[in-house]
Amino acid sequence: MKKPLYLVAVDGSKWSLRAIDRAVDLASKTDAKVMLLMVKDYSYLQPVLLEGTSPVILDQTAEETDTRTKVLIPLVEKYHKINVEITAELIWGDPATVIQKKIKALHVNMLFVGRRGRSRIVDLLLGSVANKLAHHVGVPIVLVP
């Protein structure tokens, strides 16, 4: 029988770190695998232009290397001693869309997402990745405060 797969949406925030802790803890009790998925929004590479300034050219390859080195690799190494299979992936795109596609493609059993403590009004006006996912993924989702 195939091991369950838990997907954790990672952005490096303290909320996503708590989500990883919860996923790894549950995976150790249920013999599941954990995949850490960091999605970098393309708009992150688009500089904000102000009149009279020149745009800063951002290097996507350097950004990926920096993110893997400073965030993803240390996280995988942190949980290496626990008997849970953990993988990590970095993808560029719209976070909610990429996560939804990954859930379907890999037949993910559960999604873990850090939930920032914003007000209901801000979420209503701006939305959030966690909010979008909670309404559209079609698998159990754990929103970690």
C-alpha positions in Angstrom: 0.0 0.0 0.0 1.2 3.5 -0.9 2.3 5.8 1.9 0.1 8.9 2.5 1.6 12.1 1.3 1.3 15.4 3.3 2.1 18.6 1.4 3.3 21.6 3.4 3.2 25.0 1.7 6.4 26.8 2.8 7.3 30.4 2.6 9.9 30.6 5.3 7.6 32.4 7.8 7.2 31.3 11.4 3.6 30.2 10.5 4.9 27.9 7.7 7.6 26.5 10.1 4.8 25.6 12.6 2.9 23.9 9.7 6.0 21.8 9.0 6.2 20.8 12.6 2.6 19.7 12.6 2.9 17.8 9.3 6.1 16.0 10.4 4.6 15.1 13.8 1.5 13.6 12.2 3.6 11.8 9.5 5.7 10.2 12.1 2.6 8.8 13.7 0.9 7.7 10.5 3.9 6.5 8.4 3.3 9.2 5.8 5.7 11.1 3.6 6.1 14.9 3.7 6.7 17.2 0.8 7.7 20.8 1.4 6.6 23.0 -1.4 7.8 26.6 -1.8 6.2 28.6 -4.6 7.8 31.9 -5.6 5.4 34.3 -7.2 6.7 35.6 -10.5 5.6 39.1 -9.5 8.4 38.9 -6.9 10.9 39.3 -9.8 9.0 42.3 -11.2 10.6 45.4 -9.8 8.5 48.3 -8.7 9.3 51.2 -11.0 9.3 54.7 -9.7 9.7 57.7 -12.0 13.4 58.6 -12.4 14.7 55.3 -11.2 16.2 52.4 -13.1 14.8 48.9 -12.3 16.9 46.4 -10.3 17.5 43.3 -12.4 16.7 40.3 -10.2 18.4 37.0 -11.1 16.0 34.0 -10.9 18.7 31.4 -10.7 20.4 33.3 -7.9 17.1 33.6 -6.1 16.4 29.9 -6.4 19.9 29.0 -5.2 19.6 31.4 -2.2 16.1 30.0 -1.3 17.2 26.4 -1.5 20.4 27.1 0.5 18.9 29.3 3.2 15.4 27.8 3.6 14.7 24.4 2.0 17.9 22.4 2.6 18.1 23.5 6.3 14.5 22.4 6.8 15.0 19.0 5.3 18.2 18.5 7.3 16.4 19.7 10.5 14.0 16.8 10.3 16.4 14.2 8.9 16.8 12.5 12.3 13.1 11.8 12.5 12.0 8.7 10.7 9.9 10.5 8.1 10.7 10.8 4.4 10.9 14.5 3.6 11.4 16.1 0.2 11.4 19.7 -0.9 10.6 21.5 -4.1 10.7 25.1 -5.3 8.4 26.2 -8.2 7.7 29.6 -9.7 4.2 30.7 -10.3 1.0 31.8 -8.5 1.1 30.0 -5.1 -2.5 29.0 -4.9 -2.6 27.7 -8.5 0.7 25.8 -8.3 -0.2 24.2 -4.9 -3.6 23.1 -6.3 -2.0 21.5 -9.4 0.6 19.8 -7.2 -2.1 18.3 -5.0 -3.9 16.8 -7.9 -0.8 15.6 -9.7 0.7 13.8 -6.7 -2.6 12.7 -5.1 -1.8 14.5 -1.9 -3.7 13.2 1.1 -3.5 16.3 3.3 -2.3 19.9 3.0 -0.7 21.9 5.8 -0.6 25.7 5.5 0.6 28.4 7.9 -2.2 30.9 8.5 -1.1 34.5 9.3 -3.1 36.2 11.9 -4.7 38.9 9.7 -8.1 40.4 10.3 -11.3 39.2 8.6 -11.6 42.5 6.8 -8.1 42.2 5.3 -8.7 38.6 4.2 -12.0 39.7 2.7 -10.5 42.5 0.7 -7.2 41.0 -0.3 -7.7 37.2 0.2 -4.8 35.0 1.1 -3.2 31.8 -0.3 -4.4 29.9 2.8 -8.0 31.2 2.3 -8.0 30.3 -1.4 -6.6 26.9 -0.8 -9.1 26.2 2.0 -12.0 26.7 -0.4 -10.6 24.9 -3.5 -8.2 22.1 -2.9 -10.5 19.2 -2.3 -8.4 17.5 0.3 -8.3 17.9 4.1 -6.3 21.1 5.0 -4.7 22.0 8.3 -4.5 25.8 8.8 -1.8 26.3 11.4 -2.0 29.6 13.3 
